[in-house]
């Protein structure tokens, strides 16, 4: 869970230190001080660098989107998808992917 790794340091460094043969799936969400899971693009995790690391390391398993906020409903789905689309198209400069 990369949001939890943010509370202890850099999620990109954490991901790069992992042995992918032991990873069953990745939980992708954003995070900020005081709130572990927030919608993608609404926290402080450098999602673009994190996505680049996932691709560079050749991970081909399941990635579970865990960006949530109670009560947002379908707006949250649209918001998370927008960020994922930007990440996968490579349309952001390195840094935080805006929502």
Secondary structure, DSSP 8 states (H G I E B T S, - for coil): -HHHHHTTS-HHHHHHTS-GGG-SEEEE-EEETTEEEE-TTSSSS-HHHHHHHHHHTT--SEEEE----TT-HHHHHHHHHHHHHHHHHT-S-SS----
